[in-house]
């Protein structure tokens, strides 16, 4: 796949965006609506994680695009150093 590295970088960017959102939103939210959206997003991510037996679909896509093991992906390097 000729576009695999670019697509894998896009997946990494999405992962990074989600991570930054989760880490910063509680501190920068200026309204109750933003906090409710934050809680819904976190709840959805946790439910996704549980339903997929502790696998993230973005990590699976990234590992396939890069031709690496799931454990060697971007988020696993951060969460399980």
Rosetta blueprint (number, residue, H / E / L):
1 X L
2 X L
3 X L
4 X H
5 X H
6 X H
7 X H
8 X H
9 X H
10 X H
11 X H
12 X H
13 X H
14 X H
15 X H
16 X H
17 X H
18 X H
19 X H
20 X H
21 X H
22 X H
23 X H
24 X H
25 X H
26 X H
27 X H
28 X H
29 X L
30 X L
31 X L
32 X H
33 X H
34 X H
35 X H
36 X H
37 X H
38 X H
39 X H
40 X H
41 X H
42 X H
43 X H
44 X H
45 X H
46 X H
47 X H
48 X H
49 X H
50 X H
51 X H
52 X L
53 X L
54 X L
55 X L
56 X L
57 X H
58 X H
59 X H
60 X H
61 X H
62 X H
63 X H
64 X H
65 X H
66 X H
67 X L
68 X L
69 X L
70 X H
71 X H
72 X H
73 X L
74 X H
75 X H
76 X H
77 X H
78 X H
79 X H
80 X L
81 X L
